[in-house]
Amino acid sequence: WKLRDRRRKKIHLPAHSNLTDLVLISLELVLVIQSQRNSYHVRRGIQRRGEILQQADELGRGAPVVVLLHELSEYEGDWSILPALPRLSATYGQSAAWFFFVEEETRVTLAALLQVLHRYRVSEEWFLGKRLHDNEASIIHHYAFSEDPSSFGYPDPAAGWALSTPLLQRLAERIQRENLKSDFTIDLKHEIALYIWEEGNGPKLTAVPEFCTEPRDNCATTFTTYLPNCGDPVSKKDVFVAVKTCQKFHSERVPVVKATWEKDAGFLEYYSDVTDASIPTISLGVANTERGHCGKTFAILRRFLSKAVPKADWLLIVDDDTLISLPRLRRLLRCYDPKEAVSLGERYGYSLVLNGYSYATGGGGMVLSRVAVSRLMSSGCRCYSDDAPDDMVLGRCFTSLGVPITHSPLFHQVETNKPHTHTHTHTHTHTHTICVIQMDGNCLCN
């Protein structure tokens, strides 16, 4: 069959490719875009799907199935992949040979991807991706493989990763068969690789050099950016910044904030357990707690909606040991509609395989639209104690209200002496990152 030349844009097939084989693989490929429910991300997912299907059309025939993950079911926790596998298997397992997972900003060269997949026997179990590994034992990976952290590989989601159908079907059956326990989802890519490896009973990740994040010859995938350009940044006055602190950190942590990023804030207040005019801090009448801080956070939410502070579209809540680039945050927020209920940050999950909930981890900073705060406070959702984990309570409340937790990898939570514990350096991202990092000491983000 002929290659079509649409709009004078020619699709180049890899050398030595067999056209018939590529058609068959394309028809047997399910490409899953890890889209999100927020309207901005829905648009990005639809755009990415259109680009892939256009490539298939230009190749001539044999379009793959392209699934937007947020459309797979009503369950918001499908983003953690494992809960989605049984449905993917039931819907596409009989006709598909491969399932390929990409992020919204992963650019796919379909012909090259099909050629890569053609190298592997579809009757076998395969777990393919761009290999990452820890350089030293990591707390977020529960110090797994501490004797030799680099021995265990996990995929870079920005480059895309693939499961052969025999492997996906076995994983789906295992998920449905096992008595799964409640657990946290913190670093999805590592946790998926651990689940697939199954203490050595399953396959390890096979590194595929054509799955790329930086453009180079023969790449089947490349990555664009986590910080898109949606127009001019939102105004300083559109973002109200709430910094949580307490008396014992007034002289230790607050000066770092003042010396680094406070100057970039239009409206900023420090909330403490005592009033200190030299900073100044505001006491919300909530005693300091060693953990959780739910009472303080909900007091901040009430104050944000009151006439005591300037009215702003967005609320940023951070700890006093957080470093952040507010200009980059304001650029990111241009992509989101403040008239929607938006909860944005580094997304974690609790008990997602058992119909749990997602939350934006407080250590990386939480951004809420005024609409989201208003819906939350009018719902009657409250802390069960002042020292309850505020981020998890907010996540549970938003889940009950049908407000999705929107993930951005530009929000980070890392230890001071281990800013990069794996080879996922994201040089293409760090030059544009918001760089929200919970830590003590010197500023890492300019």
C-alpha positions in Angstrom: 0.0 0.0 0.0 1.0 3.6 -0.5 2.4 6.1 2.0 0.3 9.2 1.9 1.9 12.6 1.9 -0.6 14.8 3.8 0.0 18.5 3.9 3.4 17.9 2.5 4.5 16.3 5.8 6.0 12.9 5.0 6.2 10.1 7.6 9.6 8.4 7.4 9.6 4.7 8.2 12.7 3.2 9.9 15.1 1.4 7.6 14.4 -2.3 6.9 10.8 -2.0 8.2 8.3 -4.5 6.9 5.1 -2.5 6.0 2.8 -5.5 6.5 4.2 -6.2 9.9 3.9 -2.6 10.9 0.2 -2.5 9.9 -0.4 -5.6 12.0 1.4 -4.2 15.0 -0.4 -0.9 14.7 -3.8 -2.7 14.7 -2.6 -4.6 17.8 -1.4 -1.6 19.7 -3.3 0.1 22.6 -1.7 3.4 23.3 -2.7 4.8 26.8 -2.2 8.5 27.3 -2.0 9.2 31.1 -4.4 12.1 30.9 -6.1 13.9 33.8 -9.6 15.1 34.4 -8.8 18.8 34.7 -10.0 20.7 31.5 -6.5 21.8 30.5 -5.2 18.3 30.7 -8.2 16.9 28.9 -7.4 19.3 26.0 -3.7 18.3 26.0 -4.7 14.6 26.0 -7.1 15.1 23.1 -4.4 17.0 21.1 -1.9 14.2 21.7 -4.4 11.5 20.6 -5.1 13.5 17.4 -1.4 13.7 16.6 -1.0 10.0 16.9 -4.0 9.1 14.9 -3.0 11.6 12.2 0.4 9.8 11.9 -1.5 6.5 11.6 -3.6 8.0 8.8 -0.5 9.3 7.0 1.0 5.9 7.2 -1.9 4.6 5.2 -3.9 2.2 7.4 -3.8 0.4 10.7 -4.7 2.9 13.4 -3.9 1.9 17.0 -6.4 2.3 19.8 -5.6 5.5 21.7 -7.1 5.6 25.2 -7.3 8.7 27.4 -6.8 7.2 30.8 -9.2 9.5 32.6 -12.0 8.3 30.3 -11.4 4.6 31.0 -13.7 4.6 34.0 -15.3 6.9 36.6 -12.6 6.0 39.1 -10.2 8.9 39.7 -7.5 6.5 41.0 -6.9 5.0 37.6 -3.9 7.3 37.3 -2.0 4.9 39.5 -2.2 2.3 36.6 -2.7 -0.9 38.6 -6.5 -0.3 39.2 -6.9 0.3 35.5 -5.2 -2.9 34.3 -8.2 -5.2 34.8 -10.4 -3.0 32.7 -7.7 -2.5 30.0 -7.3 -6.3 29.9 -11.1 -7.0 29.7 -11.7 -4.4 27.0 -8.6 -4.8 24.7 -6.8 -7.9 25.9 -8.2 -10.2 23.2 -7.2 -8.1 20.3 -4.1 -6.2 21.5 -0.5 -7.4 21.5 1.0 -4.3 23.2 0.0 -1.6 25.7 2.1 1.5 25.5 1.8 4.2 28.2 2.8 7.8 27.6 2.4 11.1 29.4 0.4 14.0 27.9 3.6 15.7 26.9 5.3 12.6 25.4 5.7 13.0 21.6 5.4 9.6 19.8 6.8 8.8 16.3 4.4 6.0 15.5 6.3 4.3 12.7 9.5 4.2 14.9 7.5 2.9 17.9 6.0 0.1 15.8 9.4 -0.9 14.5 10.7 -1.1 18.1 7.9 -3.3 19.3 8.4 -5.6 16.2 11.7 -6.7 17.8 10.0 -8.5 20.7 8.0 -11.7 20.7 4.4 -10.8 21.6 3.8 -14.2 23.1 6.3 -13.5 25.9 6.1 -11.2 28.9 7.8 -7.9 28.2 8.2 -4.8 30.3 10.0 -2.1 28.2 11.1 1.4 28.9 13.8 4.0 29.4 15.7 2.7 32.4 16.2 4.7 35.5 17.8 3.6 38.7 18.7 4.9 42.2 22.2 6.0 42.8 21.8 5.5 46.5 19.1 4.1 48.8 16.0 6.4 48.7 13.5 7.0 51.5 10.6 7.4 49.0 11.5 3.9 47.7 11.6 2.6 51.2 15.4 2.0 50.9 14.7 -0.9 48.5 17.8 -2.6 47.1 19.9 -0.7 49.6 23.0 -2.9 49.1 23.0 -2.1 45.3 20.4 0.5 44.4 21.4 0.7 40.8 20.6 -3.0 40.3 16.9 -2.3 40.0 15.6 -0.4 37.0 12.3 1.4 36.6 10.8 3.3 33.6 11.0 7.0 32.9 7.3 7.8 32.2 8.2 10.8 30.1 9.7 8.5 27.5 6.8 6.0 27.6 6.8 2.4 28.6 5.3 -0.8 27.3 3.7 -4.0 28.5 3.1 -7.0 26.3 -0.4 -8.4 26.5 0.6 -11.7 28.2 2.2 -9.7 31.0 -0.7 -7.2 31.3 -3.2 -10.0 31.5 -1.3 -11.8 34.2 -1.0 -8.6 36.2 -4.7 -7.9 35.8 -5.6 -11.4 37.0 -3.2 -11.1 39.9 -4.8 -7.8 41.0 -8.2 -9.3 41.0 -7.1 -12.5 42.7 -4.9 -11.1 45.5 -6.1 -9.6 48.8 -4.4 -6.3 48.2 -3.6 -4.2 51.2 -4.0 -0.4 51.8 -0.8 1.3 50.9 0.5 4.7 49.7 1.3 5.6 46.1 4.2 8.0 46.2 6.6 7.3 43.3 4.4 5.5 40.7 7.1 4.5 38.3 9.1 2.7 40.9 6.1 1.1 42.5 4.8 -0.3 39.2 8.2 -1.8 38.5 8.3 -3.4 41.9 4.8 -4.9 41.4 5.8 -6.3 38.0 9.1 -7.7 39.3 7.2 -9.5 42.1 10.2 -10.4 44.2 12.0 -11.9 41.2 9.0 -13.9 39.9 8.2 -11.4 37.2 10.3 -9.6 34.5 12.6 -6.8 35.1 12.5 -3.7 33.0 14.2 -4.1 29.6 15.9 -0.9 28.5 14.9 0.4 25.1 17.3 3.1 23.7 14.7 4.4 21.3 12.4 5.5 24.2 13.9 9.0 24.7 13.3 12.2 26.6 15.9 14.2 24.7 15.7 14.2 20.9 18.4 12.1 19.1 18.6 9.8 16.1 16.2 6.8 16.0 14.0 8.0 18.9 10.5 6.6 18.9 9.5 9.0 21.7 10.7 12.4 22.9 9.5 14.7 25.6 8.4 18.3 25.3 8.1 20.1 28.7 6.3 20.0 32.0 6.0 23.8 32.0 4.0 24.7 29.0 3.5 28.2 27.6 -0.1 29.1 28.0 0.3 32.8 27.7 1.4 35.6 30.1 1.8 34.5 33.7 -1.1 35.3 36.0 -0.7 38.5 38.0 1.0 38.6 41.4 -2.2 39.7 43.0 -4.0 36.6 41.7 -1.9 34.4 44.0 -2.3 34.5 47.8 0.6 32.8 49.6 0.1 31.2 53.0 3.3 30.1 54.8 2.8 27.7 57.7 5.3 28.2 60.5 5.6 28.0 64.3 7.6 29.9 67.0 10.6 27.5 67.1 11.3 28.1 63.4 10.8 31.9 63.3 14.6 32.5 63.5 15.7 29.4 61.6 13.5 28.9 58.6 11.6 32.1 58.0 14.7 34.1 57.3 15.5 31.7 54.4 12.1 32.4 52.9 12.6 36.1 53.3 16.0 36.0 51.7 14.9 34.0 48.7 11.4 34.0 47.3 9.2 36.2 49.5 10.0 39.2 47.3 8.2 37.6 44.4 4.9 37.3 46.2 2.1 39.9 45.7 0.2 38.8 48.9 1.9 36.7 51.5 1.2 35.9 55.2 3.0 33.8 57.7 0.8 31.8 60.0 2.1 30.7 63.3 1.0 29.6 66.8 2.1 33.0 68.2 2.1 36.6 66.9 5.5 38.0 66.1 5.4 41.6 64.8 9.0 41.4 63.6 8.2 39.0 60.8 5.2 39.5 61.0 3.3 36.4 61.8 -0.4 35.9 62.4 -1.8 33.5 65.0 -4.9 31.7 63.9 -5.8 30.5 67.4 -4.7 27.0 66.6 -2.1 25.4 68.9 1.1 24.1 67.2 1.1 20.3 66.5 4.1 18.2 65.9 2.5 16.6 62.8 -0.6 16.9 60.7 -1.5 20.6 61.0 -5.0 20.1 59.7 -6.5 22.6 62.2 -4.1 25.3 61.0 -4.7 24.6 57.3 -8.5 24.8 57.7 -8.1 28.0 59.6 -6.1 29.3 56.6 -8.8 28.2 54.2 -11.4 30.1 56.3 -9.2 33.2 56.3 -8.6 33.0 52.5 -12.4 33.3 52.0 -12.9 36.0 54.5 -12.6 39.8 54.0 -9.5 39.9 56.2 -7.2 39.3 53.2 -7.2 40.5 49.6 -9.4 38.5 47.2 -7.3 36.3 44.9 -8.1 33.5 42.4 -5.4 31.1 43.8 -4.2 30.0 47.2 -0.7 28.6 47.6 -0.1 26.8 51.0 3.5 26.0 51.8 5.6 25.0 54.8 8.3 27.3 56.1 11.0 25.0 54.7 9.7 25.2 51.2 11.6 26.9 48.3 9.6 28.0 45.3 9.9 30.0 42.1 6.7 32.1 42.2 7.2 33.5 38.6 7.2 29.9 37.3 4.2 29.0 39.3 2.4 32.0 37.9 3.3 30.9 34.4 2.0 27.5 35.1 -1.3 28.8 36.6 -2.1 30.5 33.3 -2.9 27.1 31.9 -5.7 26.5 34.5 -9.1 28.0 34.7 -9.7 29.7 38.1 -13.4 29.4 37.6 -13.0 25.6 38.0 -12.4 23.7 41.3 -8.6 23.0 41.0 -6.4 21.2 43.5 -2.8 21.2 42.1 0.5 19.8 43.4 2.5 16.6 43.6 -0.1 13.9 43.7 0.1 10.9 46.1 -2.5 8.3 46.7 -3.7 6.2 49.6 -5.2 2.7 49.1 -6.0 3.4 45.4 -6.2 -0.3 44.6 -9.0 -0.5 47.1 -11.1 2.5 46.0 -9.1 5.0 48.1 -8.3 8.6 47.3 -5.6 10.9 45.9 -4.1 14.0 47.6 -1.6 16.8 46.8 1.2 16.2 49.3 1.7 19.2 51.6 5.5 19.0 51.6 5.6 20.0 47.9 3.1 22.8 48.3 -0.6 22.9 47.5 -2.3 25.2 45.1 -6.1 25.6 45.3 -8.5 27.7 43.3 -10.9 30.0 45.2 -13.7 27.9 43.7 -12.2 24.7 45.2 -11.7 26.3 48.6 -15.3 27.6 48.6 -16.7 24.2 47.6 -14.7 22.5 50.3 -15.7 24.8 53.1 -19.4 24.9 52.2 -19.4 21.0 52.1 -19.0 20.7 55.8 -15.9 18.6 55.4 -13.7 19.1 58.5 -10.6 17.8 60.3 -11.2 14.9 62.7 -8.4 16.4 64.8 -6.1 19.4 64.7 -3.1 17.2 64.1 -4.7 15.1 61.4 -2.7 15.0 58.1 -4.0 18.1 56.4 -3.1 17.0 52.8 -4.8 13.7 53.2 -7.9 15.2 54.8 -8.1 17.7 51.9 -7.7 14.8 49.4 -10.4 12.8 51.0 -12.7 15.8 51.0 -12.1 16.7 47.4 -12.6 13.1 46.3 -16.0 13.0 48.0 -16.8 16.3 46.2 -15.7 14.9 42.8 -12.8 17.4 42.6 -9.8 15.7 40.9 -6.3 16.1 42.3 -4.3 17.5 39.4 -0.7 16.3 39.3 2.3 18.4 38.2 5.8 16.9 38.4 7.1 20.5 38.9 6.2 20.2 42.6 8.8 18.2 44.5 9.5 16.9 48.0 13.1 15.9 48.5 15.6 15.6 51.3 18.3 18.3 51.7 21.3 16.1 51.2 19.7 13.9 48.5 18.2 16.3 45.9 18.6 13.7 43.1 18.5 10.1 44.3 18.2 8.6 40.8 19.3 9.2 37.3 16.0 10.9 36.4 17.7 14.2 36.2 15.2 15.8 33.9 17.7 18.4 32.6 15.0 19.4 30.1 12.7 20.1 33.0 14.8 21.5 35.7 15.7 24.5 33.6 12.0 25.4 33.7 10.8 23.8 36.9 8.7 25.6 39.6 11.0 23.7 41.9 8.9 23.5 45.0 11.3 21.6 47.4 10.7 21.0 51.0 14.0 21.2 52.8 16.2 23.3 55.2 19.2 25.2 54.1 20.3 26.9 50.9 18.0 27.6 48.0 18.3 25.2 45.1 15.9 27.1 42.9 16.7 30.5 41.3 
